[in-house]
């Protein structure tokens, strides 16, 4: 028994598994999501849901979802890129769906008594399956956010909105900002996710052009000319694929209108700086 393995009653009067809440993983690859065919003797036996289970005391939902998936299936969680968490809060109990992508339709087998099967199901065919009722209820909200979101940062604009001496050393200040953005664990306020782990793209220009990515996982794009033109081009590239949410961080009014026309959402530098 683990610390969270217990039935509890939520604020809405239901009985749920998981003293500290529960979490599950919804991996996406190439137009498919990975579903678990639940074994007969589980709650909702015979239906299709996602791999997951009870969170341990103080266990982050991302860790719990990956741990449970690794216990119940052969999915190699090292191949999983987490891109967001969506919470279903019942008051005193919550279920966190951890949305993620894997690079391809990896072969996945069931690996515990709770799983009868594991299958990559085409997104369009999910609703045709006999779904585990809580997953069926959540699916309409999850379906539009299966793709990893992209965060595009107007570095010159964000840098200019804090007085840290950037005017003396633009490249140094841009590299500092890059490292701080790379160090953020999860971003809050990137709707509709409760916590988002977007691909982070920093657009740099002028004297900050050559900073590169350093040893971080952020992507740094150097504008060959005008920074705004590069940001618009970067957004257009991200939103070309349907279903990829894109958020641009800038306070530049003209640029805001241009990126909104490309399908991006916009937020101001303060939102990002508050999370560093
Ligand atoms: Zn409930």
Boltz pocket constraint, residues with backbone or C-beta under 6 A from the ligand:
constraints:
  - pocket:
      binder: B
      contacts: [[A, 10], [A, 11], [A, 12], [A, 13], [A, 14], [A, 15], [A, 16], [A, 90], [A, 93]]
      max_distance: 6.0
